[in-house]
Structure formats: C-alpha cells, structure tokens
C-alpha cells in the first residue's frame, strides 16, 4: 500500500508542475525543465554499527539521474532574479565498497581462517521530489549565470546492506568458501534529504525559439551530501544539463509600416518671407498613459521638420592610393607560397573594387592577383622575378631554392591569370641587391623573398581604390519612440547599431533622439542594406531602382524578459541624378538641386615604401609622386611625416624618418612643407611580419585645403 501511495504522490506532483507551466502562457516567469545529470556518491561504510571498524571500507558509485521540474522567476533587481524550482528526480543509488587481501595470503601461515575478499553494497532506486532556490544574474541578452542550493527528499531508505565475502579455511581439508548475506542499515534518517550547492549558466539562443515556445540550455555543477540512512551520510558530486522550456509570446508584428507623422511644417524648398518655423516640441508627456507602442522617423532640415519622409543620397567618388610592395616573402628553407597570400582557383573570383584602402596589408596580400590583373590590362608589359635567399644555414648559396621560389610565382600567374610565360623572366641571387641586415632574424626573414620588377610603371604603381562618400540630405533624422504604460523597455535596431530605452514610470513615455546620417554612416557600407525593391528586381529581372530602404526594428518588452511586441518601419533612401531630384509639392512637380559635395578638407597619402635603413625613393614611386604633386598644388598646408619600423635605436630611427620626409619634400618641390620625423613612435602595422615592417618604412603626406 505504501508503494501505491508514493507513486500516486509523484504523479500528482508532475501534474502540478505542468499546471504551473501552463497557468500563464503569456509570461516567461514560468517554465519546465528536463534534465539529466551524472552523479557520483562516496561514503565510508564504517559509519554503520553493523560493519566492523577494523577494516576501512570506503565506497563509491556513479549513476545517471534524469529529472523533470517546473520553475518560477521573481525579479529582485535589474538583471537579477530569484528562481525557485520544484520537480522529481529518478535516483538510482548504488555505492559499493570492497577490499581484497589476496596479496597478503600465505597458506603456510594461516592458523584457522583467512579473509581474502569482502564487498559491501548499499543500493536502492528512488523517485525523489526536489526543491531548489537560485539567484540568476543576466548581464547580457540570452546568457545568465545562476548559483544557489537544491534540496531533495528521499522517499525511502535502504533497509539492508548486502555483502559477500571469500575466506580460506584451514581444516583437515583446506578449502575456499564464499558467503553472502545482509546487514542492518540503521533505519530511516530523521531528515532523509540530499542537500547540494548548485552553480551553472543558462544560454537561450534566439535560433531555439519556435513560435510561442523558446528553449534554453543550462549546464550545471553541484556538490553536497545525502542522508541515506540513519547511520550513513554520503558525499555527492554531480555534473548535469537541463533544457528549459518557457513560453514566448509575440503580440504583434508589422512589416513594414508607414506611421502617420505628427503635424509638422515643411521647409524644403524654403519660400521667402515666411514666419519663423515652429520650434520642436520637447516637453514631457502629459500625465496620461500612452495607448500603444510606436516608432516615428522624422527627417529634419535646418532644425525643422520635413513633411516628406524621403531622404536623398548624394554619392561622391574619391580616389585613394595604397602603395604596392613588390616583394613576396617565404619561410626559411621553403619555396611554398604562404597562406596569407590570396591564391585563387579562378581569376574571375578577383574583384579589384573589393580591396579596402584602410587595410594596406590586406591589399598587399593580393599582390599576385593584382600583378596578374595588371598584366592582362597591359598585354605588352613584362616582369622579372628575382629569386633571393637569406644566404645562411641551409639557404647558404642555395640558388636552387631561389629558383623554386620564383618559379612558383611564375606558375601561379600562368595557371590562374593565363599570362604568356615569355612575358616572365627569372633571375637568381643569394642576398637581394638591397638586402636587409643579415645579422638579425628580422633581416634574414626579409631577405627570403622574390622581387617583382617591371619597366612598365603601370604594373608596380600604387593601387588606386575608389572611395564612395555618401552624403545625406537632410542630414538628420529624429527617431521618436512612444511606449505605453505597460511597456518597461525597448530595443531599437538601426542598420548595425542597437539603441535601448527604459520606462520606470507607471505612465507612457516618449523617447526622442536625433541621428546625424552623415556621421552615422561614415565608414559603413550602405550596399549591404538590401531593400524590398532590390529583392523584387532580382526576382523579376528588372532594372535596379535608384532607391534603398533601411529597416528599423523596435522590440517592446512588457516586463524584463517576457512578452514582447515587434514593430518595423523603413527609411527610404533615394539616390539623386546629377545632384537633382524631383518632388511633388502642392500637386506640382518641383526639381530640387542639391549643392555639389565639397572635397575632403584633409587628405592623407602613404604612397612610399623604403628599403631597410634607406631614405632613397624607388624610381617607380618617383613617377607617381610627381602626379600627386600636381593634384596638391593648391593645398593650404602640407605636412610630411616620416616613419620607420621597430628595428634600431630610437634616436637613429627619428633621424632616418626625418631624412625620408626631406627626400619626399625635395621630389615634390615643396619648400613650405612641414617636416616631421617620428621614427618608430607611431607603428601602424604588425612588425612581426616582414611586409608589416616595410609598410612601416614610409612617409605620410597630409594635405589640408
């Protein structure tokens, strides 16, 4: 009868747990957990009065314990919760202790009998209810840390200890006997519980959300003790993992929506003799609750609202130049091209427009493809590959290694870029003509190279990369977020940036902030913003429109972690045609002309690379430098900043960098240029790489208009 009552008790507990989970599906304060833990128990059998103390029987056992439960969260503070959990756990408990004395056995010394082996086993399978209480800290979204305690109640206790023993008896006929039996366990403990300290983490990845349900993964570790019987307490350690299932409710999703704008005044184009424009309302909300959550996007021009939600995009192209180091470096004793150099299987995979002028080393690592591309563009040009080595160790006088290095580059250009082998000649050397210091490891690393030379300046000239500068008109938009009284916080995603807002009052709230589009999108690639119109054009093979849309998503949260509402609105961007656009104002078409974007106020060039311990400018660089001189004739100020790598003494490097800047000033014929030598004080590249040291040996030209 007692067993039936216990089974009935656990079934009722399961139904209570599931009821708590479904009691309020609209709140993530509830959930259920499914878990499995690896449990290890240890204890000293000498705690039993029925086990002789003369023999130490320290036992252990392992088992897998599945569990099912329900949890409830109570908010304590911001990002801090108190989580209570109840459930049931299947507890297949088994501890075994044994001792073997066979190594001490000597039949000639036995008088009556000798104990060879003895084994104790304490075992029982239980369904135990448990309760846990943890503090949960959630500093970032999707991830939380928890620590607390767990208390499990034993439904029953093992009544007996089973044992087996093997003895040797020295009778008239010596023999071995094995016997089994049971010993009393001491009865049920007054407090039949297991107590453990628990710590772990919970991760709720967004991709594990399915409709109104989301899953979380919780690995954990626990340690404590268990009162199995009145005379036996064991130590327990467990490693486990739980899957948390909790409700997630999206109340509404609008994609996309054009919200009605507030009553505002249009100021484009600006008629003459108009009264001053109404000032932007910045007063707090009246003391009444907001009826809904919403997001407004309001373009602003000269501090005033615009009626039209359009934003125009004016693009301006600027040329940027990256010097091309014509050396390819190899590892010691190797002729294999290093993986850092971009090597393609097909030349069609190379896109010169994808090179980033802000990453000169990234441009340099494409040197093989840049040379191949330029050789195709200049079919009469030829190149010479000068294979070199460090002339030390296994590279000493190893011209065969120099040859293999040059041949590997030639084979790549022929195989991938279909360059006629007759256009490529190979020369062999030990040390390069302008070698680096062979007495230091960095110098030897730089001498292990192949030099790419050409009489055609187009092959080795700096890489020209077009920078598209986007200018927005109007420059500023106002993001206005309204929260109803039940909303506690929101998350706003605009392009690649996230904004957060909070509402601690019992009334509605309005958050309003301005975003300067020219500053916000500086150094960002607008091409990754694909609009719905872009998708339509791809699907139906239509001409791409002169418009993009940037979607703005806002997720409103009713409480700290649970119910949310998602809104989406788009910001249309229209590209101008020759700085002109057409708008309809008062049912009349109006052509709007936008000002020509001004040139960059400042420009920086790092076009020159110097050999080790040299201030001599390469002849190919001189020709390009003269072209730059004609473009900066009208500059208000020119500053030449010389640099070195990290090799060498500080004062010497400063003088060397100054000499490099003076040599550039002489070629530019700029007597008024400011000369600065900073040596190795402003290192911008990784000097662990030979190319990083070469790109550090430069002169930066700063032009102010």
Rosetta blueprint (number, residue, H / E / L):
1 X L
2 X H
3 X H
4 X H
5 X H
6 X H
7 X H
8 X H
9 X H
10 X H
11 X H
12 X H
13 X H
14 X H
15 X H
16 X H
17 X H
18 X H
19 X H
20 X H
21 X H
22 X H
23 X L
24 X L
25 X L
26 X L
27 X L
28 X L
29 X L
30 X E
31 X E
32 X E
33 X E
34 X E
35 X E
36 X E
37 X E
38 X E
39 X E
40 X E
41 X E
42 X E
43 X E
44 X E
45 X H
46 X H
47 X H
48 X L
49 X L
50 X L
51 X L
52 X L
53 X L
54 X L
55 X L
56 X L
57 X L
58 X E
59 X E
60 X E
61 X E
62 X E
63 X E
64 X E
65 X E
66 X E
67 X E
68 X E
69 X E
70 X E
71 X E
72 X E
73 X E
74 X E
75 X E
76 X E
77 X E
78 X L
79 X L
80 X E
81 X E
82 X E
83 X E
84 X E
85 X E
86 X E
87 X E
88 X E
89 X E
90 X E
91 X E
92 X E
93 X E
94 X E
95 X E
96 X E
97 X E
98 X E
99 X E
100 X E
101 X L
102 X H
103 X H
104 X H
105 X L
106 X L
107 X H
108 X H
109 X H
110 X L
111 X L
112 X L
113 X E
114 X E
115 X E
116 X E
117 X E
118 X E
119 X E
120 X E
121 X E
122 X E
123 X E
124 X E
125 X E
126 X E
127 X E
128 X E
129 X E
130 X E
131 X E
132 X E
133 X E
134 X E
135 X E
136 X E
137 X E
138 X E
139 X E
140 X E
141 X L
142 X L
143 X E
144 X E
145 X E
146 X E
147 X E
148 X E
149 X E
150 X E
151 X E
152 X E
153 X E
154 X L
155 X L
156 X L
157 X L
158 X L
159 X L
160 X E
161 X E
162 X E
163 X E
164 X E
165 X E
166 X E
167 X E
168 X E
169 X E
170 X L
171 X L
172 X L
173 X L
174 X L
175 X E
176 X E
177 X E
178 X E
179 X E
180 X E
181 X E
182 X E
183 X E
184 X E
185 X L
186 X L
187 X L
188 X L
189 X L
190 X L
191 X L
192 X L
193 X E
194 X E
195 X E
196 X E
197 X E
198 X E
199 X E
200 X E
201 X E
202 X E
203 X E
204 X L
205 X L
206 X H
207 X H
208 X H
209 X E
210 X E
211 X L
212 X L
213 X E
214 X E
215 X E
216 X E
217 X E
218 X E
219 X E
220 X E
221 X E
222 X E
223 X E
224 X E
225 X E
226 X E
227 X E
228 X L
229 X L
230 X L
231 X L
232 X L
233 X E
234 X E
235 X E
236 X E
237 X E
238 X E
239 X E
240 X E
241 X E
242 X E
243 X E
244 X E
245 X E
246 X E
247 X E
248 X L
249 X L
250 X E
251 X E
252 X E
253 X E
254 X E
255 X L
256 X L
257 X L
258 X L
259 X L
260 X L
261 X L
262 X L
263 X L
264 X L
265 X L
266 X L
267 X L
268 X L
269 X L
270 X L
271 X L
272 X L
273 X L
274 X L
275 X L
276 X L
277 X L
278 X L
279 X L
280 X L
281 X L
282 X L
283 X L
284 X L
285 X L
286 X L
287 X L
288 X L
289 X L
290 X L
291 X L
292 X L
293 X L
294 X E
295 X E
296 X E
297 X E
298 X E
299 X E
300 X E
301 X E
302 X L
303 X L
304 X E
305 X E
306 X L
307 X L
308 X L
309 X L
310 X L
311 X E
312 X E
313 X E
314 X E
315 X E
316 X E
317 X E
318 X E
319 X E
320 X E
321 X E
322 X E
323 X L
324 X L
325 X L
326 X L
327 X E
328 X E
329 X E
330 X L
331 X L
332 X L
333 X L
334 X L
335 X L
336 X L
337 X L
338 X L
339 X L
340 X L
341 X L
342 X L
343 X L
344 X L
345 X L
346 X L
347 X H
348 X H
349 X H
350 X L
351 X L
352 X H
353 X H
354 X H
355 X L
356 X L
357 X L
358 X L
359 X L
360 X H
361 X H
362 X H
363 X H
364 X H
365 X L
366 X L
367 X H
368 X H
369 X H
370 X H
371 X H
372 X H
373 X H
374 X H
375 X H
376 X H
377 X H
378 X L
379 X L
380 X L
381 X L
382 X L
383 X E
384 X E
385 X E
386 X E
387 X E
388 X L
389 X L
390 X L
391 X L
392 X L
393 X H
394 X H
395 X H
396 X L
397 X L
398 X L
399 X H
400 X H
401 X H
402 X H
403 X H
404 X H
405 X H
406 X H
407 X H
408 X H
409 X H
410 X H
411 X H
412 X H
413 X H
414 X H
415 X H
416 X H
417 X H
418 X L
419 X L
420 X L
421 X H
422 X H
423 X H
424 X E
425 X E
426 X E
427 X E
428 X E
429 X L
430 X L
431 X L
432 X L
433 X L
434 X L
435 X L
436 X L
437 X L
438 X L
439 X L
440 X L
441 X H
442 X H
443 X H
444 X H
445 X H
446 X H
447 X H
448 X L
449 X E
450 X E
451 X E
452 X E
453 X E
454 X L
455 X L
456 X L
457 X H
458 X H
459 X H
460 X H
461 X L
462 X L
463 X E
464 X E
465 X E
466 X E
467 X E
468 X E
469 X E
470 X E
471 X E
472 X E
473 X E
474 X L
475 X L
476 X E
477 X E
478 X E
479 X E
480 X E
481 X E
482 X E
483 X E
484 X L
485 X L
486 X L
487 X L
488 X L
489 X E
490 X E
491 X E
492 X E
493 X E
494 X E
495 X L
496 X L
497 X E
498 X E
499 X E
500 X E
501 X E
502 X E
503 X L
504 X L
505 X L
506 X L
507 X L
508 X L
509 X E
510 X E
511 X E
512 X E
513 X E
514 X E
515 X E
516 X E
517 X H
518 X H
519 X H
520 X H
521 X L
522 X L
523 X L
524 X L
525 X L
526 X H
527 X H
528 X H
529 X L
530 X L
531 X L
532 X H
533 X H
534 X H
535 X H
536 X H
537 X H
538 X H
539 X H
540 X H
541 X L
542 X L
543 X L
544 X L
545 X L
546 X L
547 X E
548 X E
549 X E
550 X E
551 X E
552 X E
553 X E
554 X E
555 X E
556 X E
557 X E
558 X L
559 X L
560 X L
561 X L
562 X L
563 X L
564 X E
565 X E
566 X E
567 X E
568 X E
569 X E
570 X E
571 X E
572 X E
573 X E
574 X E
575 X E
576 X L
577 X E
578 X L
579 X L
580 X E
581 X E
582 X E
583 X E
584 X E
585 X E
586 X L
587 X L
588 X E
589 X E
590 X E
591 X E
592 X E
593 X E
594 X L
595 X L
596 X L
597 X L
598 X L
599 X L
600 X L
601 X L
602 X E
603 X E
604 X E
605 X E
606 X E
607 X L
608 X L
609 X L
610 X L
611 X L
612 X L
613 X L
614 X L
615 X L
616 X L
617 X L
618 X L
619 X H
620 X H
621 X H
622 X H
623 X H
624 X H
625 X H
626 X H
627 X H
628 X H
629 X H
630 X H
631 X H
632 X L
633 X L
634 X L
635 X L
636 X L
637 X E
638 X E
639 X E
640 X E
641 X E
642 X E
643 X L
644 X L
645 X L
646 X L
647 X L
648 X L
649 X L
650 X H
651 X H
652 X H
653 X H
654 X H
655 X H
656 X H
657 X H
658 X H
659 X H
660 X H
661 X H
662 X H
663 X H
664 X H
665 X H
666 X H
667 X H
668 X H
669 X L
670 X L
671 X L
672 X L
673 X L
674 X E
675 X E
676 X E
677 X E
678 X L
679 X L
680 X L
681 X L
682 X L
683 X L
684 X L
685 X L
686 X L
687 X L
688 X L
689 X L
690 X H
691 X H
692 X H
693 X H
694 X H
695 X H
696 X H
697 X L
698 X L
699 X E
700 X E
701 X E
702 X E
703 X E
704 X E
705 X L
